[in-house]
């Protein structure tokens, strides 16, 4: 059933409201995908939280407009961003059967519009929505026999080859609408209906075709193969058969509609594929959900599977059977616990605690000083109280309901089940198929404190608050447009770095410290608007800010027993961890207070919208009474914590490891220097406009991220619902650690995996945006890193200039084999000992 979706057309005046349709599809059918023919906000919203995948269409009339990048950005802002990811939009179709319109202007704008929408999605920080466009079979010049299938001449090279190239690059499918209904004649009706027939023999391949659907798919496949694109996926955007038509209309009957659609569903789900594409399964969207009374022509009105009152015209095997009654006695083979549901609010959980403790049950253990007081959160206390109530009353499931805020589990909540993922195949299944289920973040002991009780993007539980704050962070700091606007700051700060190196020629230079100061200064200036004379790394009065940050990293990355055995949190009082945590929190808090205070002051004086930095924006949003998610000071501080914790050390660590690897690999260093000196020949420095030409440097950065990912276990996740991965049931609330290092050095995917070899990425389409699951330095899916656009240009510019201006060597007397490459414990994996190198001036002219 997984592969069968349904087209939800709305050319009718008698259809039920979208909310009812969404509930019907979710509860009564096995469809888990729908496709709509416009960006109808009511429909898209109605499918929020249903788990149903939604394909949205840009109508043909909007193609010319969205071919312009700014209009495409608007389109995405209006039609995707407000709904995604609560509605699981997974594909945008740009137009519908555009080639069939014959409108040359429209056709010429189709691919540019697809590209513009794709770019707009990336700019909005959305990496997992594909872009495609459905084609009618009219695009074919020949389709019989299937092996001779070819696209219409001229269109094949001018339109389809570049479009297929786009599909290949963006890993999106080619979408077609095969309708045997429009292709059969007197002699081929059985062949079209998947009924018994002699089949059609393709002499060129020796394959016998027993149904027209396969033949049409293989014809398209042959045409794609002829152009060299047989690796691109095919999705069946529409197919169907009407159940009624005009009197005497050939082939139209209820019986034929049943035969075609029932057999089609079985055929697709069987996974046998087609003669030329054996063992492949094609995502297939039936046409259509409802009969549509405003369509022209009787048969056109009767493609539906359901009437507007949801009664089936016929069942193609997609109606859910009614649930079997639960067994009289729940099996007691294992012990069960009652825990709060992941989506239960703190307010609801507090009222559960009040209810249980008010009912006479002993709640001393969760009072201050009691053995279960720690962790001191509403959720942890509710977990204790709700379970106590459930157990005392005999363990009946209804005693764990708590107005739908309780959940019976077989996992002992006092220890936390953890799944470590070390294979790209499992990561693929997680991020491709179960992304939402894996989108939770555990409220880790240290992170909870340092993120103001998970008030930031990185550690916020999956839900509305996370969505809102991630949107703010992306729009105001990390979108491609914003990042571009900071280019002069990057340029100035990298020049400052080059100058600092120049001041210490021929003596030991601490690259690690310089990289951290660079990253910190850029972040401070773009997020907090600090002037360059207030560079964070050079602050001498108070404790250096990066020292505080190192401690933060260690606290966040270190093993903490309370994260795995909550009942043993008391150990942290004894081993001093609580004290360290409190101290670090106070230091950070003081810093954030100062940042906010400075901004409140300066806001009172001036500030146009144009020169607002991120903190100004947050303060403005805080004052807006119409804001959906009200921001308090602690929320703002939580977001500042994000930027420092997730944004500073990651980029500087990458710079540090690139330089370390280059010094160990003189051949690669030399090649990179030759490239950069060639590209920026005659200039005084490398500029951002040169970066796109530095192909080898980009390979070096990829290879560094492969061997030294700044977050080797990504950031921990927690499942928010149970799901099946590779036949194993993963329960809700399981801690998930993705071992990116193991995956990125797995010999199954990487030859000679431990050798630093940038050339391995040459001519490969492996990108770090979370689509290649063997390469995940930034994670993947909806909780993947939104800071890629922000960090990569800075890393590239810094390395390019360091290589352009200077020759590099190890400290005198030190040999390459003596360089300490050990990693330090922390959330970000930096070098344990700072990287110190010697620079000498390179004669540019
Ligand atoms: C080389 C640089 C960077 C690397 C390697 C990196 C890596 C990562 C990784 C592995 C994750 C976890 C992803 C997952 O769970 O799938 C993450 C999350 C995150 N990163 Fe980055 N990051 C980098 C730079 C940045 C920058 C510059 C910022 C912002 C200024 C940033 C902000 C975030 C945020 C907010 C999250 C949490 C996302 C969420 O939970 O929704 N990162 N990063």
Boltz pocket constraint, residues with backbone or C-beta under 6 A from the ligand:
constraints:
  - pocket:
      binder: B
      contacts: [[A, 457], [A, 458], [A, 459], [A, 470], [A, 473], [A, 478], [A, 642], [A, 643], [A, 646], [A, 647], [A, 648], [A, 650], [A, 651], [A, 654], [A, 709], [A, 710], [A, 711], [A, 714], [A, 715], [A, 716], [A, 717], [A, 776], [A, 777], [A, 778], [A, 779], [A, 780], [A, 781], [A, 782], [A, 783], [A, 784], [A, 785], [A, 786], [A, 787], [A, 788], [A, 790], [A, 791]]
      max_distance: 6.0
